[in-house]
């Protein structure tokens, strides 16, 4: 086994600069996703749509196309310069997001969201593949956490600035404004230098690349990887549905105005998640040197506390309030913040573990498989399932139906904990893998 020469590793300023650009691009694409959370009510009213239909446009319509194109996008990133793949994807995303703002009907909006998914499909696999080539394994969890904090920052932007923008200028303007920064970032990334594959890893030089079917077959044969992406999918199923419907829940069950609900959901839920994700990545890098088992123990601990916090938040009495800067705020937001901090503890450790389990020339496909599954579960099934459950329980629970349908997230997180246990058991039986658990 050999390593690349130290000169193959980019200098610190270039590594950190590229990481910042990747995180910025990821943040902007997720702003487009999260804006749907504050657009649900105005779009529903304009097009006279049901909660199930809104779950479709905010979830399954996007996720199905994303899954269809995701593996191909990962394959492109493994075979071609990732900076070019990312730049092209970002430009497609910007153009199709603008199309959403000009939708003349609900069906047209659904079709436009499907086109957005094509542009976004290459962002995560290409970015994680590059980050793994920028940072060594003992610093990778924190670097990936910095990148993965983007969705939580997007929540803050979408739920606060986005909520204000939608309320003042309408949901169509929100889509158009979100598209502009991504185009500029795409042009900057196009000029960035591509990091050398495998620069921070031990690997055999000169190995012939496998075909896509052969790559998928080798990944599927790796049990720890298989269970790990299943755990990621189950973690995201409830979490994304909760993020998509949280502002609407605060409006319906706690009687808040849309802008106030968006600000609280963004700053409390998104802000605490951003801090929790960064902390868990830093914490993981510090602990795995002493004992690699912490790579899975940290996600399990976060999930356990997150389940308790989420259930308490959703079931907290609506008449319990506190005053913050002279304004009444539901006391339940304390539990919302606690859940946000711990629920994301799985992201950095699990993504980092994937990059250590697979070879550098198949990382983008490996991450694409993970992202496809996460998108199908979290973006496709999650919001749609919660919307459908809410509609189903409305005759009995009326406005409170959404409160109880969101408890689906507690059950999906518990299933993720079971999957992570399977990862640990299969990792013990698996010899010669990079994680060495």
N, C-alpha and C positions, 0 to 999 in steps of 0.2 A: 504494500500500500504506500502511496506517495501523496505528497501535497503539492499544491501549486507554489511557485516562488512567492515570497512576501511581496514583491513588486506587483503581483497580480491583484493584491488587495488594495482597493482604492483608499486614498488618504481620508482622514477623519472628516474634514470639511465637506468633501465630495459625498461621502457616505451619508452624513447627516442631512446635507442639502437635498439629496435624492429622496431620502426617507421623508423629509418634509413635503416635497412635491407629491409623492405617492399618497401621503396622508391627506393632503389638501384635495387631491383629485377624488379620493374615496369619500371625503367629507361632502364634497359638492354633489356627487352622485346620490349619496344617502339623504341629502337635503331634499332632493327630488322625491325620494321615497317617502320621507317623513312628512312632507307637505300634505300628502294625502290624508294624514291623520286630522289635520285641521280643515281639510276640504270636504270631509265626509258629509257633514250636515248641509253646507250650501250646494254641493253637487247633487245630493239626494233630493233636496227641495226643487232644484231647477229641472231635473230630469224625472222627478217623481219615482225614485228608485227605492227598493226595499233594503234592509240591512244585509240580506243575503247578496243582493246585487252589488252593494258597496263593498262587501267582502270579496266579491269576484274581481272588481276593477282594481282594488287596492292590493289584491293578493294573487289569486290563481291565474288571471290573465297574464300577469307579469311573469309569475314563476314558471308556468308551463313553457313559454318561449325561452326563458332564461335557461331552463334545464335542457331544452332541445339543442341550443347553440353552445352551452357551457363547455362540453367536452371538446368540441371542435376549437373553441377559443383557447382552451388549455393546451391543446396540441400545437396550435400556432405559436403560442408563447414558448413552448419547449423547442421549437425548430427555427424560429425567426427572431430577430432583435426585438426584445420585449418593449423597448421604448417606442418603437414604431407601431407595434400592435396596440399599445396603450393609447398613443396619440390618435390613431384611427378610431378606436373604440370611443374615446371621449368626444370626438367630433360628431360621430353618429349619434351619441347620446344627446348632445346639445340640440342637434337638428330635430330629432324626434320628440324631445321634451317640449320644444316650441310648438310642434304640431298638436300636442295635448291642449295647449292653451287656445287653439283655434277649433277645437272639437265642436261640431254643430249638433251632436246628439250623443246619447249614452253609448251606442254601439261604436260610433266613431272614436269616442274616448277610449273604449276598451281596446280597439285596434291600435291606437296610437301608443297606449301603454305597452302593448306587445312589441312594438318596434323599439321602444326605449330599452326593453330587456335585451335586445340584440346588442345594442351599444354597450350595455353595462356588463355583459357576460365575461369579458376578458379582464376586467379591472382587478378583481381579487387574485385569481391564479397568477397573473403576470406580476403583480406587486409582491406577493409573498415569495414567489420564486426569486425575485431580485433581492429582497431583504435577506433571504437566506444566503445569498452570495455577497452581501455587504457586511454581515456580522457573524462572528463565530458562535458556536452552539451555546457557550456559557453567557452570552450577552443577547441571545436571539429572542428570548421570551419577552424581555422588556422592549426591544425594538419592534417586535410584532404587536405588542400591547399599545405602543405609541401609534402605530398604523391603525390598529383596530379600535382605538378610541374615537375614530372618525364618526361612526354611527351615533355615539353618545353626544358628540359635539353637534352633529347634525340635528339631533333631537332638540338641543337647546336653541339652535338657530331657527329651525322650522317651527317649533312650538312658541317661540317668542316673537322674533322678527317676522317669521312666516305667518303666524296668526294675525299679527297687526296688518301685514300686507294684504292678506286675504280678506280681512274684515273691512279694510279701508278701500281697496281697489278691486276686489273680486278674485276668485280662484284662478281665472284665466291668466291674470297678470302674474300670479305667483309662479306658474310654470315658466313663463317667458323670462322673468327675472332670474330664476334659478339656472337657466341654460347658459347665460352669458359668461360667468366666471369659468365654467368648465372648458369653454372654447379657448380661452386664454391660457389656461393651465396645459391644455393639449399641445399648444405650440411650444411652450417652454420645455416640456418633457421630450418633444421631438428633437430638441437640440442637446439633450443630456447624453452623457457617455454611458453606453451599455456596460454593466458590470460583468466580469468574466465568470462563466458558470463554474461552480464548484470551488471558487477561490478560497472559501473558508472551511472546506471539508476534506476529509480523507476519502479518496476515491481512486479507482483504477483508471489510468489515462487511456485514451484511444478506444474506449468501448463503443461498439456500433449502436446507434439508437434503435430502439425497438419500434415496431409498428404500433399504432393506437390500440388495436385489439390485443396484441401481446402485452402492452403496457397495462391495460385494464385487467388482463388475466393475472399478471404478476401482483398487481395491487390487491385484487380480490383474494388472492391466496395468502396474503399477509393478514392474519387474524387480528392482531392489535390495531392495525390501520382500519380494518373493516368495522370493528366495534367502536373505534374512536370517532369515525365520521357519523356513525349511527347515533352516538351520544351527542355529537354536535347538532345533529338534526332535531333530536328530541328536546335539547336545551332551547333551541331557537323557536320551536313550534309555539310554545306558550309565550315566550318572551316577546317575539315579534307581534303576536296578536295583542298582547297587553300594551305594547308600545303604540300600536296602530289605533287602539280603541280607548286608551287611557284618558285623553282629553275629552272624548265624548262621554265617558263614564263620569267624569267630574261635572260635566254639564248636566247630565240626566239625573245622577244620584245625589250630587252635592249642590245643585242649583247654581253653579258658577256661570258667568258669561264666557263665551268662547275664547276671547282674548286672555282673560284671567286664567282659564283652565289650561290654555296652551302654554302660558308663561310658567305656571306651577309645574306642569308635567315636564316641560323642557328643562327648567333650571334645577328642580328638585330631583326628578327621575334621571334626566340626562346628565346633570352635573355630578351627582353621586356615582353614576355608572362610570363616567370618565375617570374620576379619582380612583374608584375601585379597580378598574382595568389596569391603570398605570401601576397601582400599588401591587396588584397580584403578579404582574409581569416582573417588577423589580424584586418582589419577595421570592418568586420562583427561581430567578437567576441566583439569588443568594443561598437558597436552601438546597438546590439539587446538587451542588458541589459536595455537600456533606452527605446527602442521601438522595439518590435519584427517585425514591418513592414519592417525594414531595410533589413531583410533576403531576401526579394523579390525586394526591391527598388534598392539595389546595383547591382544585375544582370541586371535589366532594364536599369539603367544608363550606365553600361558598354556596353550593346548591342547597345544603341542609338548612343553613340560616336563611337563604333566600325564600325557600318554601314557606317557612314560618312567617316571615315578614310580609310576603305577598298576600297570604290568606288573611292576616290581620288587617292589612291595608284595605282589602276589598270588603271585609265584613265590619269595619269600624263604623260606629254610629254616625249618621250624618249631622246630628245636632251638636256634636262635640267640635268646638272651634277654639282657636287661639288667635291672638293679635300679633301681626308682624308689620312693623312700620305703620301702625295705625289702621291696618286693614285686616278684616277677619279672614282667617285661613283655616281650612279643615285640619283638625289635629291628625287625621289619617296621613297627612303628607309626611309626618315623621317616619312612618312605616314605609312609605313610598321611597324615601331617601335611603333607608336601611336596605330595602330590597334591591334598589339600584346599585348600591355599593357592592353587595355580595353576589348578586345574580350573575355578574360578568366575570367572576374569578376563573372560569373555565377557559376563556378565550385565548389569552397569551400562552398558558402552559400547553393546551391541547394543540394549537396551531404550531407551536414550536416543536412539539413531539412529532407531528406529521413530517416536518422538514428533516427530522433526524431519522425517521423510519425509512424514508425512500431516498433513491439516488438523485443527484442534482439534475440529471437529464429527464427525469419524470416528475419533478416537483410540481410544475404547473398543471399537469394532468391530474396529479394527486389532489392538489388544492381545488381544481375544477370539479372533481368528483365530490369533494366535501362541500364546496359552495353550491353545486347543483342540488345536493340533498338538503342542505340548510335552507336554500331558497324554496324548494318544493314544500318542505315541512313548515318553515317559518313564515315565508311570504305567501305561499300558495294555500296550504291547508289551514294554518293557524287563524288568520283573519276571517277566512270564509267560514270555518267551523264555529268560531265565536259569534259571528253574525247570524249564522243559521240557528245556533242554540238560543240566541237572544230572540229571534223571531218565533221560535218554537215555544218559548216560555212566556212570551208577551201576553197571551190571553189570561194567564194566571198571575204573573208578577208585574205586568204593566211596565212602567218606566224602570223598575228595578231588575228587569230580566238580564240586562247587560252585566250588572254586578255579579250575578251568579254564573253566567256563562264564562266570565273571565277566570273563574277558578280552574278552568281547564289547564291553565299554566302550571298549577301546582302538581297536577298529575303527570304532565309531560316532563317536568323537571325531575320528579321521582323516577320516571322511566329512564331518564338520562343517567341518574346515579347508578342504576342497575347496569346500564351499558358500560359505564366507566369501571365498574367492578369486573365485568367481563374482560375489559382491556387489561386490567392488572393480572387476572388469572392467565390469560393467553400470553401476556408478556413474560410471565414467570416460566411458561413452558417453551417460549420461543428463544432460542439461543442464537447469538451472533448478530442481533439487531442493534442499531446504533444507540437506542435509548438505554440499554443495559439495565433494565429494572430487574 
